[in-house]
Amino acid sequence: MSTVPEGYNWDVLLSWGDPLFSKGTPFDHATRGSGESQELAFGDNNDGMSFFPLPNGRAVMAVNNEYANLEWLYPNDIEAKTAEDVRKSKAAHGISVFEVEQRDGKWQVVLDAPRNRRITADTPMEITGPAAGHDLLKTPADPTGTVALGTWNNCGNGKTPWGTYLTCEENFNGYFATDSDYTPTAAQKRYGVKTTDRGTQWYRHDDRFDVAKSPNEPNRFGYIVEINPMDPNSTPMKRTALGRFKHENAEVAVAENGHVVVYLGDDERGEHLYRLVSRDRYTRGNDPANTNLLEHGTLYVARFDYTGDDLSGRGEWLELTFGKNGLTPENGFNSQAEILIHARQAATQVGATTMDRPEWVAAHPNRVEAYCALTNNKNRGVKKNGGGIAQTIGGPNPREKNNYGQIVRWRPDGQDHTAETFSWDLYVMAGNPNVHTDSLYAGSANVNAANMFNSPDGLAFDSDGRLWIQSDGNYGNEGDFAGMGNNQMLCGNPETGEIRRFLTGPIACEITGISFTPDSRTMFVGVQHPGEKKKPSHFPGGGDTVPRSSVVTITKNDGGVIGS
């Protein structure tokens, strides 16, 4: 970590390639490990995470491993990948589940703990909910349309009151390709599926990634996956009721009437903000029915209304239900399953607001309000979105070619998360007041030379209601970004609007993923892709070591509550 505040300390909990089992092998900086060693070790590019206390003083952590930095995964960043290379790459993706305990005052991983588990791009998963078994989900390898293999590009996360972990499939599209003469369909294009991938070459060694051979396989990804971290033998569940798109995180709130509301961002320029309202109600305690609350519900997408240059206004949640709001066969929707599988097209049909890349959503723990990081959007006012809808300037997206981002806040009517209408405003517009002095690009009034940042991404509240903001933006420190430095984490006061920088990360990293111990005396933070694109970083080992994504722990020297 580059800096933490005076009076704080940080330590590395674990890094990419660290074994979770004693039969694994320590990370090898020369070879970067093998497929076998990676299957027994912490994955790459950790992102969202959650902490689950155990009665014995230990805890279980579930951590997303979003993707692999191929330039570091392989010693020579090889161009043509072998089957063994693909095995290693697949194993670097997914989720790492492991137990931790405190030793000598520090949290450490417990090797061979009973709940330690790796979930990768090849782990069997059940497809559940209204879309399960639909023809669009059937493939040559799974004619039932109910059993998917793996999860990848898991970005943010969620944690349910009944003790499960929600992992979010984001840029799943970049793993499909073909060497055949194939033209992706309009539906595939809306989700970014092409005939080329991002260099992983999984399709050359596994036919399900060849979009010409298995054109329905991409339809089986882009979901929220629910995992029971307490049962290493449990099958992860892809919950289709929450829709299919590039999920950033899944923020869970329980309304006073007992319905569970899950807020969901679709992280792509000009896409949308969603929520699910559960059909059934949450029961406090260990009611087995709670485990199926995400199986059924009503999916909505947000429309933000505004007048002129107003930076606040009203909004409405538009229902995405078959037969309503034009979601009918005449408009290409023949069932609720199709609406969920093609949630982006459904959102376009009902007139949802195009947003500046909706990323993490955070719901206030003590008030009925929620916040969403809109990280940036170079296409705002310039290009239409993937559905052919103009990305107009105004309302919660007030800047053309927005390269700084903002955080939108909404308050449901009647202090009820299930209400269909809300009021909204902007909590902060990131910007650079040193470079721009007389425009919206300077940022809002709560941005100054001491706290300026760009591209808010991760968001989370602590139990006291402090809002933690993590950035994933331009760290070039020049031009429009002069003086901003590396990516960072800030702490905001929702009542006053005050924002203070808390820490800055190492070179070329994203700060992402956050969790706390129940007493708020230890914070877990993710440092993702330090030294990406061969930038000069050796975090966390120093010397001539390979840069490695890591989870770090942050504590106060006096043992107090973080942020207090």
C-alpha positions, -999 to +999 in steps of 0.1 A: +000+000+000+014+034-009-001+053+021-025+049+050-034+076+075-012+083+104-022+060+133-031+031+109-013+000+099-017-024+070-006-060+064-010-084+035-035-112+042-028-132+010-018-126-026-024-142-059-010-177-060-008-182-022-019-218-014-051-225+005-041-261+011-009-277+025-005-298-006-003-267-027+031-250-034+043-215-026+040-190-053+069-192-078+080-158-091+098-175-120+071-198-134+040-182-117+028-217-110+010-243-129-026-252-136-025-277-107-009-252-082-034-225-092-064-248-085-051-251-049-043-214-045-058-179-042-069-166-076-058-135-094-072-100-094-093-101-063-123-078-062-155-080-041-153-099-008-173-107+024-164-118+059-185-144+077-178-149+114-177-184+129-185-193+165-150-206+172-134-172+167-124-179+131-142-166+100-148-176+065-139-152+037-153-153+002-133-133-024-139-128-061-110-134-085-122-114-114-098-122-141-061-129-148-034-105-159-021-125-188+011-104-189+020-117-154+002-151-154+026-165-179+064-158-176+067-146-212+032-134-219+029-162-245+007-155-275-004-191-283-020-208-253-017-245-247-043-266-229-022-264-197-020-226-201-058-225-204-062-247-173-040-223-153-060-193-166-094-208-158-082-217-123-070-181-117-107-170-122-137-174-100-140-173-062-116-182-033-133-193-001-111-198+029-110-196+067-090-170+086-081-167+123-061-142+144-026-151+154-004-127+173-030-100+166-031-105+129-056-122+106-041-151+087-053-178+064-059-213+079-045-239+055-067-270+049-096-255+069-128-275+063-145-247+044-115-238+021-126-241-015-118-228-050-146-221-074-134-217-109-144-214-146-151-252-146-171-256-113-206-271-119-234-247-111-272-249-111-292-225-132-323-216-112-353-193-114-377-184-142-352-188-170-339-222-160-344-248-187-353-222-214-343-231-250-319-201-250-299-218-222-296-252-238-263-262-253-247-294-268-230-301-235-262-293-214-294-300-233-314-294-201-304-257-198-300-261-161-263-270-154-236-244-162-199-249-158-181-221-140-182-184-133-157-158-143-152-120-144-167-119-110-166-082-101-184-069-070-204-090-045-232-090-021-240-106+013-274-118+023-290-117+058-293-155+056-255-160+053-248-166+017-224-149-007-235-132-040-209-131-067-215-110-098-206-120-134-196-089-152-176-089-185-183-125-193-185-118-230-147-114-235-141-151-232-160-163-263-145-164-298-143-186-329-120-192-358-150-201-379-169-178-403-196-167-379-215-135-374-228-128-339-265-122-336-280-088-326-287-102-291-251-114-287-238-080-299-259-062-273-239-081-247-205-076-264-200-111-278-176-111-307-156-136-327-124-126-309-117-128-272-093-109-249-064-133-254-074-162-231-080-186-260-102-208-240-122-215-271-094-233-287-093-259-260-129-260-248-157-260-274-182-243-251-163-211-256-164-214-294-194-192-301-200-208-335-201-243-319-221-234-289-239-201-296-262-203-265-233-207-241-229-169-235-266-168-224-256-189-194-234-161-180-240-126-168-259-136-136-258-133-099-244-165-084-254-174-048-229-194-028-231-210+006-196-204+021-203-227+050-208-258+029-179-266+007-199-293-010-228-270-019-236-262-056-235-225-065-268-213-079-272-189-108-302-168-099-318-158-132-346-138-114-320-110-110-316-107-147-287-111-171-263-083-178-228-072-167-234-072-130-212-050-109-224-058-074-256-069-056-266-047-026-292-064-004-316-044+017-346-058+037-376-035+036-398-030+067-425-052+051-400-081+049-394-081+012-358-083+001-346-057-024-314-062-043-299-032-062-279-040-093-257-020-116-250-029-153-214-017-158-213-006-194-216+029-210-252+038-214-266+008-196-289+008-166-296+005-129-319-023-117-334-038-086-352-070-077-380-071-051-385-106-038-418-123-041-416-138-006-406-122+027-375-126+048-380-143+082-354-135+108-336-166+121-327-198+104-359-203+084-349-226+055-373-207+032-349-177+033-324-196+011-348-194-018-358-157-016-338-149-047-355-175-067-386-154-074-393-117-076-400-087-098-372-071-117-373-034-123-351-008-141-347+028-131-359+060-150-345+092-136-366+123-144-352+159-143-358+194-157-331+213-176-298+215-157-312+203-124-289+180-105-318+164-085-353+152-094-377+124-092-375+088-105-395+056-111-388+019-111-402+004-143-414-032-141-398-058-163-426-083-164-440-102-193-471-085-207-464-051-191-448-019-204-446-033-239-428-065-230-450-085-253-445-108-283-452-079-306-420-064-293-400-096-293-406-109-258-424-142-256-419-151-219-405-139-186-375-161-192-367-141-224-370-108-206-345-120-179-321-134-204-323-103-225-327-078-197-308-051-215-333-052-245-362-052-220-348-021-203-345-003-236-381-013-244-395+003-213-376+035-215-349+032-188-324+060-183-290+054-199-264+058-172-226+065-169-216+029-162-235+020-130-210+002-107-213-006-070-245+003-051-245+008-014-275+011+009-273+032+040-274+009+071-294+033+092-315+053+067-336+043+037-314+056+009-290+041-016-260+053-036-246+042-069-211+049-084-214+061-120-177+057-128-173+075-162-186+075-198-166+089-227-197+083-249-221+105-230-235+129-255-214+114-283-226+079-291-257+059-287-257+029-263-257-007-274-294-006-278-293+024-302-306+048-276-291+083-274-270+091-243-284+125-236-267+149-213-286+159-181-300+147-148-278+122-130-255+121-160-248+159-165-215+160-183-205+153-219-176+128-224-177+122-187-142+111-176-145+118-139-177+100-128-202+108-100-222+092-073-260+093-075-282+090-044-319+081-042-344+081-014-374+058-018-408+073-012-423+066+022-389+053+034-397+020+017-372+003-004-400-015-023-417+018-033-419+023-071-409+061-069-381+080-054-363+113-052-327+116-063-297+139-062-259+137-068-239+131-037-206+140-055-194+148-089-157+138-091-135+164-109-103+184-110-107+219-096-070+226-103-075+220-141-111+231-145-122+262-126-154+273-142-173+242-153-189+210-141-155+192-147-142+209-116-164+186-096-191+194-070-186+217-040-173+188-019-144+181-042-111+201-036-074+198-043-069+177-012-095+150-020-100+150-058-103+117-075-118+102-107-139+071-116-156+061-083-162+024-085-165+004-052-189+017-026-197+004+009-211+016+041-197+007+075-220+000+104-218+036+116-229+050+082-196+062+068-195+058+030-163+043+017-155+052-020-129+033-040-115+044-074-106+026-106-096+054-129-068+072-147-036+071-127-015+089-153-014+120-130-013+144-160-036+165-181-072+163-169-059+139-141-030+160-129-026+159-092-049+129-087-021+103-084-028+066-080-062+050-074-074+055-038-101+050-012-119+079+004-144+082+032-175+103+029-201+117+053-236+113+038-251+140+059-225+168+054-211+157+020-176+159+034-151+135+017-116+128+029-089+107+012-081+076+034-055+057+014-037+055-019-027+023-037+005+012-054+013+019-090-012+009-117-037-008-093-074-005-087-086-003-051-116-026-049-134-049-026-141-040+010-153-059+041-151-054+079-150-076+110-182-072+130-165-049+155-152-027+127-117-029+140-103-046+110-110-035+074-102-058+044-094-040+012-085-054-023-055-042-043-061-054-079-037-056-108-007-036-094+017-031-122-009-039-149+004-036-185+039-041-172+040-008-152+069-007-127+054-022-096+066-050-073+037-049-048+036-064-023+069-082-022+093-055-033+127-062-048+124-080-082+092-099-073+062-102-096+034-077-087+005-096-073-031-087-065-037-090-028-061-086+001-047-063+028-059-058+063-060-023+078-062-016+116-057+013+139-026+013+160-047+018+191-071-010+182-100+013+176-128+014+151-117+021+115-127+056+104-136+069+139 
